[in-house]
Amino acid sequence: MEVPFPQIDLQLCLYVLTYSNQLSGPIPNELGKCNKLTDLQIARNKIGGTIPPEIGNVKVLLGLDLSSNHLIGQIPKEFGKLTSLTRILVQNNSISGNIPREFVSLAKLESLDLSDNRLNGSIPTCIGDFVHLFQLNPSNNKFGENIPMEIGKMTQLNVLDLSHNLLVGGIPPQLANLKVLVDLNLSHNGLSGHIPEEVESMTGLQDVFLSYNELEELAYTMKVTQMCDVYSFGVLALEIIKGKHLGEYITVLENSSTMDHHVPLSDFLDERLPYPEDRVNELLVFLIKLACSCLVETPKSRPTMQFISHKLSSMDAYAHPLFL
């Protein structure tokens, strides 16, 4: 059952919290008159229409969560007047257009999640002025052009997810300035060139995704480091063995120790090829187990690329006779 937006006392309202309440219809323009409103959280409803620019009049607003609704249109430029904002969460809507240049005024932002929308244009260079930001996630949009080197100024950043966009050019070496960065996802873009040596030295990184670009750094240099994308190695190894993309099957592999649950070897193999002989069979089981270990859901439980390299090297002794 859909529920209309509730009536609000415009003079006394300090916060609006309506998570998962099946609210429908547009966001009322009258919210712009709530001059004492500090927190507006209306996530996971069925609210549609555009974001009213009147919200920009609520000068004391600290938190704004409009995520997981049916919002369309653009991010109002009036957001630039909300200079006290620390959180903007608008992920999982159908918002389009560019990031307004007026965002440059939001110097107190700590968390910015624009993911899973239809935003385009470039990531503005003013993003580097958000020196208090610890989470930046504009993934799953249509942002293009280069990754701005100004991102390297956000030295408090813990999470940076630029995946599933149309970004091109190289990885800026200024990312190495992000000393407290833990999660980095640049996958599914059109990035090219080499991974900068400065970025390879970021030993604090726990989860790194660089796949589905035009980098393939490890293959060219054979330089194994902690930040190499072990998850991508697992996916690529299994796709080569199976002869096609894994699709939704990848979620099964992430959440179970597949080979220990007696899943038939044939489920992993290319159906177009004859079933392997015993000695090849043994080698494939070894490789599949190794690849599956790279896909476990918790990044800290995955092996390092150094460990993977060691295991692959150790199998050379009995791998070669198979092909003699």
C-alpha positions as CSV (number, residue, x, y, z in Angstrom):
1,M,0.0,0.0,0.0
2,E,1.3,3.4,-1.0
3,V,1.3,6.2,1.6
4,P,1.2,10.0,0.9
5,F,3.9,12.2,2.4
6,P,3.0,13.2,6.0
7,Q,2.0,16.6,7.1
8,I,4.9,18.4,8.8
9,D,5.0,21.3,11.3
10,L,7.2,23.7,9.3
11,Q,8.2,25.8,12.3
12,L,9.1,23.1,14.8
13,C,10.4,20.3,12.6
14,L,14.0,19.4,13.4
15,Y,14.3,16.1,11.5
16,V,12.3,13.9,9.2
17,L,13.0,10.2,9.4
18,T,10.8,8.0,7.2
19,Y,12.7,4.9,6.2
20,S,10.9,2.1,4.2
21,N,7.4,3.4,4.8
22,Q,6.0,3.0,1.2
23,L,5.7,6.8,0.9
24,S,4.8,7.9,-2.6
25,G,4.3,11.1,-4.5
26,P,6.7,14.0,-4.8
27,I,8.9,15.6,-2.1
28,P,6.8,18.6,-0.8
29,N,8.2,22.0,-1.8
30,E,7.1,23.2,1.7
31,L,10.1,21.4,3.2
32,G,12.1,24.4,2.1
33,K,10.3,26.4,4.8
34,C,11.5,24.1,7.6
35,N,14.2,26.5,8.7
36,K,15.2,24.4,11.7
37,L,15.4,21.1,9.9
38,T,18.8,19.4,10.4
39,D,18.2,15.9,9.1
40,L,16.1,14.8,6.1
41,Q,16.1,11.0,5.7
42,I,13.4,9.5,3.4
43,A,15.3,6.6,2.0
44,R,13.8,3.3,0.6
45,N,10.3,4.6,-0.3
46,K,8.5,5.1,-3.5
47,I,8.9,8.9,-3.7
48,G,9.0,10.2,-7.3
49,G,9.3,13.4,-9.3
50,T,12.2,15.8,-9.0
51,I,14.2,17.0,-6.0
52,P,12.6,20.4,-5.1
53,P,15.2,23.3,-5.3
54,E,13.5,24.8,-2.2
55,I,15.5,22.3,-0.1
56,G,18.4,24.6,-0.7
57,N,16.7,27.1,1.7
58,V,17.2,24.9,4.7
59,K,20.5,26.4,5.6
60,V,21.0,24.3,8.8
61,L,20.6,20.9,7.1
62,L,23.4,18.5,8.1
63,G,22.2,15.2,6.6
64,L,20.3,14.5,3.4
65,D,19.3,10.9,2.5
66,L,17.0,10.5,-0.5
67,S,18.4,7.1,-1.6
68,S,16.4,4.2,-3.0
69,N,13.4,6.0,-4.4
70,H,12.1,6.9,-7.9
71,L,13.5,10.4,-8.2
72,I,14.3,11.8,-11.6
73,G,15.6,15.1,-13.0
74,Q,18.8,16.8,-11.9
75,I,20.5,17.6,-8.7
76,P,19.4,21.2,-7.9
77,K,22.1,23.8,-8.0
78,E,20.5,25.2,-4.9
79,F,22.2,22.4,-2.9
80,G,25.3,24.7,-3.1
81,K,23.6,26.9,-0.4
82,L,23.6,24.0,2.1
83,T,27.1,24.8,3.4
84,S,26.5,22.8,6.7
85,L,25.9,19.5,4.9
86,T,28.0,16.6,5.9
87,R,26.1,13.8,4.1
88,I,24.5,13.6,0.7
89,L,23.1,10.1,-0.1
90,V,21.0,10.0,-3.3
91,Q,22.0,6.5,-4.6
92,N,19.7,4.2,-6.4
93,N,17.4,6.6,-8.1
94,S,17.2,7.8,-11.8
95,I,18.8,11.2,-11.3
96,S,20.5,12.6,-14.5
97,G,22.6,15.5,-15.6
98,N,25.9,16.8,-14.2
99,I,27.2,17.4,-10.7
100,P,26.4,21.1,-10.2
101,R,29.4,23.4,-10.1
102,E,27.8,24.9,-7.0
103,F,28.9,21.8,-5.1
104,V,32.2,23.7,-4.6
105,S,30.6,25.4,-1.5
106,L,30.0,22.1,0.3
107,A,33.3,22.1,2.1
108,K,32.1,20.2,5.2
109,L,30.9,17.0,3.3
110,E,32.0,13.8,4.8
111,S,30.0,11.3,2.7
112,L,28.9,11.6,-0.9
113,D,27.0,8.7,-2.5
114,L,25.7,9.3,-6.0
115,S,25.8,5.7,-7.2
116,D,23.3,3.9,-9.4
117,N,21.8,6.9,-11.2
118,R,22.1,8.3,-14.7
119,L,24.5,11.2,-14.0
120,N,26.9,12.2,-16.7
121,G,29.6,14.7,-17.7
122,S,32.9,14.8,-15.9
123,I,33.8,14.4,-12.2
124,P,34.4,18.1,-11.3
125,T,37.9,19.2,-10.2
126,C,36.3,21.0,-7.2
127,I,35.9,17.5,-5.7
128,G,39.4,18.0,-4.3
129,D,38.1,20.7,-2.0
130,F,36.1,18.2,0.0
131,V,39.0,17.6,2.4
132,H,36.8,16.1,5.1
133,L,35.3,13.5,2.8
134,F,35.8,9.9,3.8
135,Q,33.5,8.2,1.3
136,L,33.1,9.0,-2.3
137,N,30.9,6.8,-4.5
138,P,29.7,8.0,-7.9
139,S,29.7,4.4,-9.3
140,N,27.2,3.0,-11.8
141,N,26.6,6.3,-13.7
142,K,27.9,7.6,-17.0
143,F,30.7,9.9,-15.9
144,G,33.3,10.4,-18.6
145,E,36.7,12.0,-19.2
146,N,39.7,11.6,-16.9
147,I,39.8,10.9,-13.2
148,P,40.6,14.4,-11.8
149,M,44.0,14.5,-10.1
150,E,42.5,16.8,-7.5
151,I,41.0,13.7,-5.8
152,G,44.5,13.3,-4.3
153,K,43.8,16.2,-2.1
154,M,41.1,14.3,-0.2
155,T,43.5,12.9,2.3
156,Q,40.8,11.6,4.7
157,L,39.2,9.3,2.1
158,N,38.6,5.7,3.2
159,V,36.4,4.5,0.3
160,L,36.7,5.6,-3.4
161,D,34.4,3.8,-5.9
162,L,34.4,5.1,-9.5
163,S,33.5,1.8,-11.0
164,H,31.0,1.2,-13.9
165,N,31.4,4.6,-15.6
166,L,33.0,5.8,-18.8
167,L,36.2,7.2,-17.4
168,V,39.3,7.2,-19.7
169,G,42.9,8.1,-19.5
170,G,45.4,6.9,-16.9
171,I,45.2,6.4,-13.1
172,P,46.5,9.6,-11.6
173,P,49.6,9.1,-9.4
174,Q,48.1,11.6,-7.0
175,L,45.9,8.8,-5.6
176,A,49.0,7.8,-3.7
177,N,48.4,10.8,-1.4
178,L,45.3,9.0,0.0
179,K,47.2,7.4,2.9
180,V,44.1,6.1,4.7
181,L,42.4,4.7,1.7
182,V,41.1,1.2,2.3
183,D,38.8,0.4,-0.6
184,L,39.5,1.4,-4.2
185,N,37.3,0.4,-7.1
186,L,38.1,1.7,-10.6
187,S,36.8,-1.4,-12.5
188,H,34.5,-1.3,-15.6
189,N,35.8,1.9,-17.2
190,G,38.0,2.6,-20.1
191,L,41.2,3.4,-18.2
192,S,44.5,2.7,-20.0
193,G,48.2,2.8,-19.4
194,H,50.2,1.5,-16.5
195,I,49.4,1.4,-12.8
196,P,51.6,4.2,-11.4
197,E,54.4,3.0,-9.1
198,E,53.2,5.5,-6.5
199,V,49.8,3.8,-6.4
200,E,51.3,0.3,-6.2
201,S,53.0,1.4,-2.9
202,M,49.7,2.1,-1.1
203,T,50.1,-0.8,1.4
204,G,47.0,0.3,3.4
205,L,44.6,-0.8,0.7
206,Q,42.6,-3.9,1.6
207,D,40.2,-4.1,-1.4
208,V,41.3,-3.1,-4.9
209,F,39.3,-3.6,-8.1
210,L,40.9,-2.5,-11.4
211,S,39.4,-5.1,-13.8
212,Y,37.6,-4.5,-17.0
213,N,39.8,-1.6,-18.1
214,E,42.8,-1.6,-20.5
215,L,45.6,-1.8,-17.8
216,E,46.5,-5.6,-17.5
217,E,49.6,-4.4,-15.6
218,L,50.5,-7.7,-14.0
219,A,50.6,-9.5,-17.2
220,Y,53.0,-7.1,-18.8
221,T,55.4,-6.5,-15.9
222,M,55.1,-9.8,-13.9
223,K,55.5,-7.5,-10.9
224,V,53.5,-9.0,-8.1
225,T,52.4,-6.6,-5.3
226,Q,49.9,-6.6,-2.5
227,M,47.5,-4.2,-4.4
228,C,47.1,-6.4,-7.5
229,D,43.5,-7.3,-8.1
230,V,43.3,-10.9,-6.7
231,Y,39.5,-11.0,-7.1
232,S,39.9,-10.2,-10.8
233,F,42.5,-13.0,-11.2
234,G,39.9,-15.4,-9.8
235,V,37.2,-14.3,-12.2
236,L,39.5,-14.3,-15.2
237,A,40.9,-17.7,-14.4
238,L,37.5,-19.3,-14.1
239,E,36.2,-17.5,-17.3
240,I,39.1,-18.9,-19.3
241,I,38.5,-22.4,-18.0
242,K,34.8,-22.2,-18.7
243,G,35.1,-20.3,-22.0
244,K,32.5,-17.6,-21.2
245,H,31.5,-15.1,-18.6
246,L,30.4,-16.5,-15.3
247,G,27.3,-14.2,-15.1
248,E,25.1,-14.7,-12.0
249,Y,27.1,-17.8,-11.0
250,I,29.7,-15.5,-9.6
251,T,27.5,-14.8,-6.6
252,V,27.4,-18.5,-5.8
253,L,31.2,-18.7,-5.9
254,E,31.6,-15.6,-3.6
255,N,29.4,-17.1,-0.9
256,S,30.6,-20.7,-0.7
257,S,33.7,-22.9,-0.9
258,T,32.4,-24.4,-4.1
259,M,34.8,-27.2,-4.7
260,D,34.4,-28.4,-1.1
261,H,30.7,-28.8,-1.6
262,H,31.2,-31.4,-4.3
263,V,30.1,-29.3,-7.2
264,P,30.9,-31.4,-10.3
265,L,34.0,-30.4,-12.2
266,S,31.9,-30.3,-15.4
267,D,30.1,-27.2,-14.1
268,F,33.3,-25.2,-14.4
269,L,34.4,-26.5,-17.8
270,D,33.9,-25.3,-21.4
271,E,31.1,-27.5,-22.7
272,R,32.5,-27.3,-26.2
273,L,35.6,-29.2,-25.3
274,P,36.0,-32.9,-24.6
275,Y,36.2,-33.9,-20.9
276,P,39.8,-33.8,-19.7
277,E,42.0,-36.9,-19.0
278,D,42.8,-37.7,-15.4
279,R,46.1,-35.9,-15.2
280,V,44.6,-32.7,-16.8
281,N,41.6,-33.2,-14.5
282,E,43.9,-33.0,-11.4
283,L,45.5,-29.8,-12.6
284,L,42.2,-28.2,-13.4
285,V,40.8,-29.0,-9.9
286,F,43.9,-27.4,-8.4
287,L,43.5,-24.2,-10.5
288,I,39.7,-23.9,-9.8
289,K,40.2,-24.3,-6.1
290,L,42.9,-21.6,-6.2
291,A,40.6,-19.3,-8.3
292,C,37.6,-19.8,-6.0
293,S,39.7,-18.8,-3.0
294,C,40.1,-15.4,-4.6
295,L,36.4,-14.8,-4.7
296,V,35.4,-15.2,-1.1
297,E,33.0,-12.4,0.0
298,T,35.3,-11.0,2.7
299,P,38.3,-9.3,1.1
300,K,40.6,-10.0,4.1
301,S,40.0,-13.7,3.7
302,R,41.3,-13.7,0.1
303,P,44.9,-14.8,-0.5
304,T,47.4,-12.2,-1.7
305,M,48.7,-12.2,-5.3
306,Q,52.1,-13.1,-3.8
307,F,50.6,-16.3,-2.4
308,I,48.8,-17.0,-5.7
309,S,52.0,-16.5,-7.7
310,H,53.9,-18.9,-5.3
311,K,51.2,-21.6,-5.8
312,L,51.2,-21.2,-9.6
313,S,55.0,-21.5,-9.6
314,S,54.9,-24.6,-7.4
315,M,52.7,-26.5,-9.8
316,D,55.1,-26.1,-12.7
317,A,57.0,-29.3,-11.7
318,Y,54.0,-31.5,-12.4
319,A,52.3,-29.3,-15.0
320,H,54.9,-29.6,-17.7
321,P,54.7,-33.4,-18.2
322,L,51.1,-33.0,-19.1
323,F,52.0,-31.2,-22.3
324,L,55.0,-33.3,-23.4
